[in-house]
Amino acid sequence: MGDIARVWGTCTNDGEFVLYQYGDCVAVTKWGLSSIERKLVIEGDAVLTFEVGPDGNTAVTAHRSGLLRQWSLSDGVLTRTWKSLHTGPIVLLAFDSTTTLVASTASDSIIKVWDIVKQYCTHSLKGSDGIVSVMRFYFQKDRQWLVGASRDLVLRIWDLTSSTLKYALAGHMSTVTGIEFTPNFQKMISVGRDKVIILWNMENITQERTIPLFEAVEGLCLLEDSVVTAGERGVLRKWNLVNGSEVKVAAGESCGQIVKFFRAKSKKCLVSVSTDQILTFYDDTSLEEKFHLVGHNDDILDITWLPGASDPTIVVATNSKDIKIYNLATNECHLLKGHTDLVLAVATCSTVSNLIVSASKDNTIRLWHKKGERFECVAIGSGHTASVGTVAISHRKGQKFLISGSQDMCIKRWETTNLADDEIVHLRASHTVLSHEKDVNFVAISPNDKYAASASGDKVAKIWNASDLSLAGTLSGHRRSVWCVQFSNEDMVVATGSADSTIKIWSLADFSCIKTLEGHDSSVLRLAWISSGTQLISSSASGLVKVWTLKVSECALTLDAHNAKVWAMAVSPDCMNVATGSGDSNITIWRDTTEEKTIKKAEEEEKRIEDEQLLSNLLLKGKYKKALGLAIRLDQPFRALSIIKEILILHNIEELSSVVEKLRVDQKDSLLRYATTWNTNSKHCFQAQAVLSCLLRSMTPDELLELPNFKACLEGFIPYTERHMARLNRLQQSSTFLEYASSQVKLSAMNFVKKEEIE
């Protein structure tokens, strides 16, 4: 989620796959999901444009290197690569209705037609004056035509049977951006940036009618009885071709100028791609928005979780005036439109579901409430004289108020008790305080709604009585700007994060600093309490996220998933997940696996005890083969060595050979690997050599070579075996000398006895 997807997308005719440009490659997703199924990517060769064939499984991509590549969408396999023969970068591709021919055009103004079945270039069509902006095949009866419009505003029709230019149609006054044919192929419809639709008669190749649109159009889709256009206004418009009247305008507001527009007929859906890099899906009958896929988030400025939703849902403020609501189960996105400038902060209430509050650079805050399936703005708060950069909402059900902080150095309390269901209420601030000497960076409200806290660029954080915003205490001690402040849900303490790279824990009893956490190497931008108040999670300007254990005042874990400032962080209502957002446009969801790991560790320990008991029982019963196999399965080399020693002591090497021979091939490979390690120690070399001997006798050379580790183990065996052999040779030589010395001692003793007898 969040990497750059350029403003170019399409879908297969059956609607199974949606394709869009994703960085330097093409991403393939399944319908209704934004999670990437696969990527069509060639490292070091960026995709310039692409097109999908009518068969729903063939795609052709044009690359910066001048190569064309054909792909199978079902498995993402590259099936063919060929040179385009163009002298400039390719700008457009188009398929015929049979997925046999594909046309390509480049900045050299030449159109080339390729037979992708027989794999050769069938036509090279010249005559265009400028880059071709749109192409369509027209196959009807004896007419094998290709229609193309270039930047000289002329529609040209080439006859593919003779490779000649047959017609040149003038009529548009600006770039032609779309061409469609009626189902009976008797009419051609063209649109362009000259703000008109032109209807052409394909029987006698004449212009029949011109319909003014009063909007530069970037694309059109032909429905059964009308045509839908999309362009600079960012909305869809339906037109009646018979009388030239506008039938309907799509519900919803613009997501930015639409630059591409296509239809998924089998899904009864229209899809637009905007300059905001958002794919919007519409019902092709009512033109109502269904959902969005966001190709690029830009900077993530703030994140909060939406409590009460059926699926895990996050609310995100990006570098945009629209608020994005992501369903994490499907990555489906809905937009909240209303602010007139960038949204800087969002907040939700853990005790009130389906309620969102936002703060914007337009100096206002907005309250959103879910009505039916959609969120609607129910209240607007105006009063700040500069950008509102932070906002918080009360937690308890009985109290409903907001606290906002702004670049005007003020914090305000807003009452939200008198909201109407049928109209937008204009909120008034009940209390306003000039709180700091510089911008207010962050505000928070305590879990019991008694206190509010503010953090500022003036190096201090302040605690306020939430009821009237009277000052309760000042938290002084940071050496640079304080970026964030958070109340603990469990204790009477508050945490602050600063640009001096430290985190401080403060007592609400006397507002003294009771602990300082050091470990970040850059500004601490966000904080959150986790693990029932025993731990803190923090994010920094370096892109690192750290988990702190307060009992020992140490960093327990460092998470590295972002490569820019992590401005946003929020803990889910169940405290099991943490969402972080960064300036790298990525949103990362972290899951707390502490409990899972504890349970898994306990289960593993229980299983280990059971296996140990089973192993002991097998040894007592003399079932060496099962015991050795179990030791190998548990990956316990020392137990395997003990079993082998016991076999050799109680029995002999023949018994060991019979046990080893019954093992599986993978078990023999593991045993050989163990023996290689044992052979490095002179205490265990006898058992290692015995295992090697058994393996060499029980397996053929071909079977030995098939063992994955045989070559490496043999290379490890040889030097230590030579060392053991040399040691044994020295021992043998020493024992021979010892025998000679012993005989000499005996001879001397006998001579001594004889001498005594003589005397």
Secondary structure, 3 states (H helix, E strand, C coil): CCCCEEEEEEECCCCCEEEEEECCEEEEEECCCCCEEEEECCCCCCEEEEEECCCCCEEEEEECCCEEEEEECCCCEEEEEEECCCCCCEEEEEECCCCCEEEEEECCCCEEEEECCCCEEEEEECCCCCCEEEEEEEEECCEEEEEEEECCCEEEEEECCCCEEEEEEECCCCCEEEEEECCCCCEEEEEECCCEEEEEECCCCEEEEEEECCCCEEEEEECCCCEEEEECCCCEEEECCCCCCEEEECCCCCCCCEEEEEEEHHHCEEEEEECCCEEEEEECCCCCEEEEEECCCCCEEEEEECCCCCCCEEEEEECCCCEEEEECCCCEEEEECCCCCCEEEEEECCCCCCEEEEEECCCEEEEEEEECCEEEEEEEEECCCCCEEEEEECCCCCCCEEEEEECCCEEEEEECCCCCCCCCEEECEEEEEECCCCCEEEEEECCCCCEEEEEECCCEEEEEECCCCEEEEEEECCCCCEEEEEECCCCCEEEEEECCCEEEEEECCCCCEEEEEECCCCCEEEEEEEHHHCEEEEEECCCEEEEEECCCCEEEEEEECCCCCCCEEEECCCCCEEEEECCCCCEEEEECCHHHHHHHHHHHHHHHHHHHHHHHHHHHCCCHHHHHHHHHHCCCHHHHHHHHHHHHHHCCHHHHHHHHHCCCHHHHHHHHHHHHHHCCCCCCHHHHHHHHHHHHHHCCHHHHHHCCCHHHHHHHHHHHHHHHHHHHHHHHHHHHHHHHHHHHHHHHHHHHHHHHHHC
